[in-house]
Amino acid sequence: MTTAAKLIPDVHKIAVLRANALGDFIFTLPALDALHHTYPEAEIVLLAKAWHSAFLQGRPSPVHRVVTIPTYGGVNASPETVGDPAEIERFFMEMQQERFDLALQLHGGGRYSNRFVQRLKARVTAGLKSPEAAPLDRWIPYMYFQHEILRHLETVALVGAASTTLVPRIAVTPEDLAEAARVVPENDQPLVVLHPGANDIRRRWSPENFAAVGDALAAAGAHVVVTGSAEEYDLAETVVQAMQKQAHNLSAKLSIGGLAGLLSRCRVLVSNDTGPAHLAEAVGAATVGIYWCGNMITCAPLTRTKHRQAISWRTNCPICGRDNMHTRCQHQVPFLDDVSIDEVRQAALDLFALS
């Protein structure tokens, strides 16, 4: 383990690997801000996915450029995925020609990503390391139960980057607002967003619960919309149909930028622990998050002025009773339904009244 935090001299170009989902990227923003503040003359190049490139194009951020990485097992695809060897080889040849001064692994424990970063041939590498991962020049151990924002700030501190904020921020552009306005025209009625989806079904609160909260907010004067991906359309529609009050299903109607624009207008978001919840925080919206206890440690907002959390402390599968905190059983069931409707409804109404 490296404890040195000395600045690296003559840094002109920094590569940062973070090639996964929306929330994962948002958690890196304070660390990226710290890098930009510490090395203001350096170009920060994010090695990521195509959606990062589309989302960050023309958007003010500490990232100067996005390079989309090829399919690479264990990094942007499942470990058993085999990418095109010729494409991968071309990619690394091009990256080596970039002559990165620093290459930072902010992608996870490093079992696959540390070797990826080493192949960039940067002057200095730094990042996280699980027991089975290759060591970088400067590294700290990967411990799962650490907040993601603090994890990444601790990682960039390995190269002397001093933190400037703990709160991630995303700039909302006129294009974001225009797209949102085309889908949900602005009016005098305060907007509330419900987001019932999450990639991991264990992190989902039941749609009927969201519907009950939505009805309470609509009764308080809110215009309620329900968001989701194309794959989550039916889930969002279940919420809409279960509500007694009117709501609109916006699944797959907005790009990530358009969603940022919409969330920047909303008075309160009620959501499971998933990317749009973290995007809402980053654009300044108030949020009520329903969290599984382990994810509360790693992912919940660090401040409470505009954010509330309802926490499920369930660790055993509701079907087989197996502990799912460190391993996982085969049952695809929610773990959040011991969170009461009353708790979430009251938190949402409180924030709605304050905002």
PyMOL commands that set and color helices and strands:
alter all, ss='L'
color gray80, all
select helices_A, chain A and resi 22-38+50-56+85-98+113-118+148-159+174-183+201-203+207-219+230-242+256-265+275-282+293-299+341-354
alter helices_A, ss='H'
color red, helices_A
select strands_A, chain A and resi 13-17+43-48+65-68+102-105+124-129+138-141+191-195+223-226+247-249+268-272+286-292+307-312
alter strands_A, ss='S'
color yellow, strands_A
deselect
rebuild
show_as cartoon
